[in-house]
Every structure is written in structure tokens, then in C-alpha cells.
Amino acid sequence: MTVARRIAIVSAMGVAGETVPQAAIRGPSWDGRFTVLILFLPPALLLFTLFVVLPIGEAAWYSGFNWNGFGKPTNWIGFDNYRFVLETRAFWLALRNNGLIIAVSLAVQLPLALTLALMLAERFRGAVALRMLFFMPYILAEIATGLIFSFVYDGDYGLVASIWRTFGAEPPHLLASTDTAMLAVLIVIVWKYFGFHMMLFIAALQSLDKSLIEAARIDGATRSQALRHVVIPLLYPTIRLSVFFAIVGSLQLFDLVMPLTRGGPADSSNTMVSFLYNNGISRMRVGYGSAIGVILFVICVTFAFTYKRWFMRDE
Amino acid sequence: MSNAEITRTPLDSAALFKTAFLAVVAVFVLVPLLATLLGGFKSLGELRVNPFGLPRQWEWQNYADILFSGRYWQLLRNSLIISTLTVILTLITASMAAFTFAHVKFYGSSMLLSYLTLGLLFPAATAVLPLFIKVRDLGLLDTYFGVALPQVAFSLAMSVLLLRRFFKDIPHELLEAALVDGCSYIKFFRYVTLPLSRPILATVGTITFVNSWNAYLLPLVMLNTDALYPWPLGIMIYQGEYSSEWHLILAFITLTILPTIILFLLAQKHIVAGLTAGAVKG
């Protein structure tokens, strides 16, 4: 209906226009296309090149200098910045922590999200409300989430401390100990992101071909057999996607860490990006920070290409 | 009768397990949020002994003081300005580019599109130092645009992909007919494509808005003046000032996440569709 109305409007405009005869003869002209090309593409391409592509190239260039960001970079030191990064213990800690985040995403978050999706994909009273509730942490700002949990974990006023005290124990300061800080961050990560992965699975489950499951059931498969041999295999593409997002997300994680621990104590809860912030940005060590950025870039791009090639060829 | 009960028992235990499991997860999600909301109504002394329960004495003063301070509204205003700028500029530039990629055939089209989608491969953080220097050299440091323009640039890849997929579904015959009738590409874009694409524009707009509203790293690097800070920066400073007066911090957190939650309840369809469908295509 609306389409019909639009067509009417378009023809009306055409009739009103003065160029009707010419255009009608030439049809979709090169002139018209050229105008669109020079008007419509440059804004996006320019912004993208200026603020996304060039800075990555410049990071590679700056990473060869010892530079504090003022004046022009002159003190060329070759690959020394990379050597400094790789010799820093905190860098390897950050890399290990990113690995831990990925491990927890795969071992805890993904099974949890999948189980909940299987429960909530069916229609029953409250299912939609629960989906929304579980999705809500995902849209909250990471900063707010981090602050909420720094209250939850607070050794004097927090919820965890209060539970400890009811058992008569001395409350721990979870975020202040190198043994527990990263564990505490990992729990917040699961809290914040499981709902997103659950929604991915629910969307996939709802678009599944129900007749395949019914056929399996008619052939005598039990509910759990149908689940294991029909439903889960059909979800493999979504599982691969969910794993992809978990890994990419871990490589970007920063906002959540800052209000909780700032990467501390003693660098024990740094991620790659918080390590970059603490060592490069906050001290304006442009060369060193750029070297970290380039390493992170290489990890991200290598991962994205390898993963797509190995696991997502068919999509 | 007794037969029916016997066959129902295993089903019921499964249902019971399911209900219990869902209840545990719901508590896990809800308790930190509710404790934050309620904590804002308590005095610091009560918070220490009773962080879980309802306040014995409702301290409306905590919330009122924040609501009547200029600070809270200034933070929200700054966030709103930055997010609105980001959304408008993203929608304009991305929809124009997406229209070209969807409807105009030209040499190098697919190459340029792949070029744009490079932006999906790495986070803004990787190049944030050179980005800072670029923004400084352009004289945009400590301005709203210094935050908004890089945010637009980083949201372009996803936005163009989503919009292009939708635009492509508009029948090509429609465009051809309009062109034969003397309508230009630009008029077609303005009077046909855009009005028909309201749902996807709303979805892309909502994702961009939520991302920009919640962003921390870019404003942190690009802004130096308190008066320009968006709320994620402001709340971190607030927390630094009132370091252990948790009742005030909790009230502040509640008030700052309130707009997000209201927006989520109003636009949940767009948000869920956008964040998951967008992700699937990414």
C-alpha cells in the first residue's frame, strides 16, 4: 500500500520535472550515477579513512619512535618498542587474562546461554519477561556495571562481605587481592554478557525448521536424543558465531575493568586494552603504546581471518 | 487417576528443575541491580548492616540531592549531545553510502565495500593514540565533535552493511521506473528509499545511540574539561570524590542507568533485533 503511494509520488515528481523527455530517452544515465557517486560515497569513505584506517597505519609508523606525542617524532628506535613490550611481564599477564576470559566464555557462559535459550525459546507465561531480564545487563554501560559490582565486592559495605559476616567470617577484599581480582572480573563478565549469547541462540532456535525435530521424535528419538543429534547440530553455525563474539569481545574488554580494578592489583587483572591504556595512553608514551596497539591489531586480524577460514567457510 | 499421576511425576521434576534453574539465574541478575537501587535509599550506616533488604528508613534525600544538582543534568546533557550527533551523522553518511552500494553499479564497488567492512575486524582501542594525535592536529580535542566523529567512523562498517542489506530488498524495478520517469537517484533516495526504510533506520540509530551513550574510552582520551564530560566519565569522577560513601554512589549509578533502562523498555524490539541481527551479519 505504502509502496503504491510512493510510486504515485515518484511519477508525480517525474511529471513535474523539466528533464522528463531527456531522461526518458537516456534512461538511468551515467550523469546521474556519477552525481550519486561523488556526493554519496565520499563522506563515509573520508570519515572512515581519516579516523579508522590512517590511525592504524600511523600506529605502525609511530611504534618505531620513542615519542611523547609533542612536536614531531624524531627519535627512531626501530623495533625496540616491540622488544620492550614483549619483555614486560604485565603484557604476558594481560594476554593470559584475555585467554582466561575466552576460556570462561567457552566453558561457562556459552553452555549457560544455550541452556537458557533452550528453556526460553518455548512459549510459556513469563518467558518473554525472563528473556528481557537476562538481556538487560548487556545494554547497561560497562562503566555502570563495573561500579555496581565494585559495590557488590566491597569488603566493608558490599553484598559479598555481608554474606561472609552472617557466617561469622572476616570479609575478604576480593578486588584488592592478586589471587581473586581476576576471578571477580570474570564473574562480572558472565553476568553482563550471557544474555547476549542467549538471545543469539533464541533467534536461531526460533528460525529452526521444526519439522526436522518432529520427524526425529516420530522416528522414536527421545527428547534428549532429538536435542543432542538434531537441535544442537543445527545450532552449530550460531555456536561458532557466539564463540567468535566471545573472543572478539575479550580482545576489546576495557570499560568493565576500569571501575573494578583498573587492571590491578600489580597488573593481575589487566586485559590487553587496559594494559595499553595504563602503559601507553595515560603516560603519553606514544611509541610504546602504538606498539601495543599494533600487536593487538595483528592478533585481532589474524584471529578474524583464521577463524572465518577454518570455522565459518559456509557462511 | 493414579496412573496419570505416575506418568506426570517425571515431567514435573523436569519442570521443577527448569523453574528452579531459571529462578537462580533471575536472582543472580536481579540482586545486584535491586541492591543498587535500594542502596541509594539507605544511609551509609544502614547499608553496612543491611545491604540486601528494604531500607528501614527511606532516605529520599540521596536521590533528591543529585536530581537537584546541576551536575547530573549536565552529564546527561553532554551524553545526549554526543550521542545525538553520532546517531545523526552515522545515519546520514551510512545511508548514503549504503544506497550507493545497493543501487548504483560502478567499477570497484565491491572493493570499496570490503574496504569499509575492515572496520569490523579490530577495536577502536588499537589505534587510539594516533587517533588522539589526529584529533588534536585537527583542533577537535576537547570538543563534542572530537568524540562524535571517530565514533561515527567506527560505527560506519556495521551500519552500512545493515542498511545495504535492507535497501537491496527494495525492488530494483521501482528505481528503474522512477529513473525512466525522470526522477534522479537523489530524489529516489530521499522520497522512496528513506521513507520505506524507517524500521532499519530506527534499528541502526538505536544501536549507535546505545553504543555512544555507554562509551568510555574515546571520551576519556579526547576530553579534558569537566564541563564537557558525558556521564560514564562523570560517574567515575563522582566515585573518586565520594570514594566510600556508597549510598550516594549507588543513587548516582541508579539515576544514570535509568535512561538506558527506560529506552530499553520502550525500544526493546529495535534493540534486540539490532544487536543480535546486526551481530549475525557482522
HADDOCK unambig.tbl for C-alpha pairs under 7 A between the chains (distance, minus, plus):
assign (segid A and resid 6 and name CA) (segid B and resid 192 and name CA) 6.17 0.50 0.50
assign (segid A and resid 10 and name CA) (segid B and resid 178 and name CA) 6.14 0.50 0.50
assign (segid A and resid 10 and name CA) (segid B and resid 183 and name CA) 6.91 0.50 0.50
assign (segid A and resid 11 and name CA) (segid B and resid 178 and name CA) 6.70 0.50 0.50
assign (segid A and resid 11 and name CA) (segid B and resid 181 and name CA) 6.28 0.50 0.50
assign (segid A and resid 13 and name CA) (segid B and resid 183 and name CA) 6.84 0.50 0.50
assign (segid A and resid 14 and name CA) (segid B and resid 181 and name CA) 5.00 0.50 0.50
assign (segid A and resid 14 and name CA) (segid B and resid 182 and name CA) 5.01 0.50 0.50
assign (segid A and resid 14 and name CA) (segid B and resid 183 and name CA) 5.31 0.50 0.50
assign (segid A and resid 19 and name CA) (segid B and resid 182 and name CA) 6.28 0.50 0.50
assign (segid A and resid 20 and name CA) (segid B and resid 181 and name CA) 6.28 0.50 0.50
assign (segid A and resid 20 and name CA) (segid B and resid 182 and name CA) 4.75 0.50 0.50
assign (segid A and resid 23 and name CA) (segid B and resid 180 and name CA) 6.19 0.50 0.50
assign (segid A and resid 23 and name CA) (segid B and resid 182 and name CA) 5.06 0.50 0.50
assign (segid A and resid 24 and name CA) (segid B and resid 180 and name CA) 4.73 0.50 0.50
assign (segid A and resid 24 and name CA) (segid B and resid 181 and name CA) 5.97 0.50 0.50
assign (segid A and resid 24 and name CA) (segid B and resid 182 and name CA) 6.11 0.50 0.50
assign (segid A and resid 27 and name CA) (segid B and resid 179 and name CA) 6.31 0.50 0.50
assign (segid A and resid 27 and name CA) (segid B and resid 180 and name CA) 5.07 0.50 0.50
assign (segid A and resid 28 and name CA) (segid B and resid 179 and name CA) 5.65 0.50 0.50
assign (segid A and resid 28 and name CA) (segid B and resid 180 and name CA) 6.77 0.50 0.50
assign (segid A and resid 32 and name CA) (segid B and resid 184 and name CA) 6.54 0.50 0.50
assign (segid A and resid 32 and name CA) (segid B and resid 185 and name CA) 6.50 0.50 0.50
assign (segid A and resid 33 and name CA) (segid B and resid 104 and name CA) 6.51 0.50 0.50
assign (segid A and resid 36 and name CA) (segid B and resid 185 and name CA) 6.80 0.50 0.50
assign (segid A and resid 36 and name CA) (segid B and resid 186 and name CA) 6.86 0.50 0.50
assign (segid A and resid 37 and name CA) (segid B and resid 100 and name CA) 6.92 0.50 0.50
assign (segid A and resid 40 and name CA) (segid B and resid 96 and name CA) 4.99 0.50 0.50
assign (segid A and resid 40 and name CA) (segid B and resid 97 and name CA) 5.64 0.50 0.50
assign (segid A and resid 40 and name CA) (segid B and resid 100 and name CA) 6.81 0.50 0.50
assign (segid A and resid 41 and name CA) (segid B and resid 96 and name CA) 6.78 0.50 0.50
assign (segid A and resid 41 and name CA) (segid B and resid 97 and name CA) 5.00 0.50 0.50
assign (segid A and resid 43 and name CA) (segid B and resid 93 and name CA) 5.92 0.50 0.50
assign (segid A and resid 44 and name CA) (segid B and resid 93 and name CA) 5.20 0.50 0.50
assign (segid A and resid 44 and name CA) (segid B and resid 94 and name CA) 6.33 0.50 0.50
assign (segid A and resid 44 and name CA) (segid B and resid 97 and name CA) 6.42 0.50 0.50
assign (segid A and resid 47 and name CA) (segid B and resid 153 and name CA) 5.40 0.50 0.50
assign (segid A and resid 48 and name CA) (segid B and resid 153 and name CA) 4.79 0.50 0.50
assign (segid A and resid 51 and name CA) (segid B and resid 131 and name CA) 6.47 0.50 0.50
assign (segid A and resid 51 and name CA) (segid B and resid 150 and name CA) 5.54 0.50 0.50
assign (segid A and resid 51 and name CA) (segid B and resid 153 and name CA) 6.13 0.50 0.50
assign (segid A and resid 52 and name CA) (segid B and resid 153 and name CA) 6.54 0.50 0.50
assign (segid A and resid 52 and name CA) (segid B and resid 154 and name CA) 6.70 0.50 0.50
assign (segid A and resid 55 and name CA) (segid B and resid 127 and name CA) 5.53 0.50 0.50
assign (segid A and resid 55 and name CA) (segid B and resid 130 and name CA) 5.07 0.50 0.50
assign (segid A and resid 55 and name CA) (segid B and resid 131 and name CA) 5.45 0.50 0.50
assign (segid A and resid 56 and name CA) (segid B and resid 127 and name CA) 5.29 0.50 0.50
assign (segid A and resid 58 and name CA) (segid B and resid 130 and name CA) 6.16 0.50 0.50
assign (segid A and resid 59 and name CA) (segid B and resid 127 and name CA) 6.09 0.50 0.50
assign (segid A and resid 59 and name CA) (segid B and resid 130 and name CA) 5.86 0.50 0.50
assign (segid A and resid 134 and name CA) (segid B and resid 29 and name CA) 6.87 0.50 0.50
assign (segid A and resid 140 and name CA) (segid B and resid 257 and name CA) 6.89 0.50 0.50
assign (segid A and resid 140 and name CA) (segid B and resid 260 and name CA) 6.86 0.50 0.50
assign (segid A and resid 141 and name CA) (segid B and resid 214 and name CA) 4.72 0.50 0.50
assign (segid A and resid 143 and name CA) (segid B and resid 232 and name CA) 6.16 0.50 0.50
assign (segid A and resid 144 and name CA) (segid B and resid 253 and name CA) 6.35 0.50 0.50
assign (segid A and resid 148 and name CA) (segid B and resid 32 and name CA) 6.88 0.50 0.50
assign (segid A and resid 148 and name CA) (segid B and resid 36 and name CA) 6.68 0.50 0.50
assign (segid A and resid 152 and name CA) (segid B and resid 32 and name CA) 6.79 0.50 0.50
assign (segid A and resid 156 and name CA) (segid B and resid 48 and name CA) 6.93 0.50 0.50
assign (segid A and resid 157 and name CA) (segid B and resid 47 and name CA) 6.43 0.50 0.50
assign (segid A and resid 157 and name CA) (segid B and resid 48 and name CA) 4.68 0.50 0.50
assign (segid A and resid 158 and name CA) (segid B and resid 51 and name CA) 6.89 0.50 0.50
assign (segid A and resid 159 and name CA) (segid B and resid 51 and name CA) 6.12 0.50 0.50
assign (segid A and resid 159 and name CA) (segid B and resid 52 and name CA) 6.98 0.50 0.50
assign (segid A and resid 191 and name CA) (segid B and resid 29 and name CA) 6.75 0.50 0.50
assign (segid A and resid 199 and name CA) (segid B and resid 276 and name CA) 6.89 0.50 0.50
assign (segid A and resid 200 and name CA) (segid B and resid 276 and name CA) 5.87 0.50 0.50
assign (segid A and resid 252 and name CA) (segid B and resid 123 and name CA) 6.01 0.50 0.50
assign (segid A and resid 255 and name CA) (segid B and resid 216 and name CA) 6.37 0.50 0.50
assign (segid A and resid 273 and name CA) (segid B and resid 125 and name CA) 6.62 0.50 0.50
assign (segid A and resid 281 and name CA) (segid B and resid 129 and name CA) 6.53 0.50 0.50
assign (segid A and resid 286 and name CA) (segid B and resid 129 and name CA) 6.27 0.50 0.50
assign (segid A and resid 290 and name CA) (segid B and resid 127 and name CA) 6.95 0.50 0.50
assign (segid A and resid 290 and name CA) (segid B and resid 129 and name CA) 6.56 0.50 0.50
assign (segid A and resid 293 and name CA) (segid B and resid 126 and name CA) 4.14 0.50 0.50
assign (segid A and resid 293 and name CA) (segid B and resid 127 and name CA) 5.91 0.50 0.50
assign (segid A and resid 294 and name CA) (segid B and resid 126 and name CA) 6.56 0.50 0.50
assign (segid A and resid 296 and name CA) (segid B and resid 126 and name CA) 6.22 0.50 0.50
assign (segid A and resid 297 and name CA) (segid B and resid 122 and name CA) 6.20 0.50 0.50
assign (segid A and resid 297 and name CA) (segid B and resid 126 and name CA) 5.90 0.50 0.50
assign (segid A and resid 300 and name CA) (segid B and resid 121 and name CA) 6.62 0.50 0.50
assign (segid A and resid 300 and name CA) (segid B and resid 122 and name CA) 5.79 0.50 0.50
assign (segid A and resid 301 and name CA) (segid B and resid 121 and name CA) 5.92 0.50 0.50
assign (segid A and resid 301 and name CA) (segid B and resid 122 and name CA) 6.69 0.50 0.50
assign (segid A and resid 304 and name CA) (segid B and resid 121 and name CA) 6.61 0.50 0.50
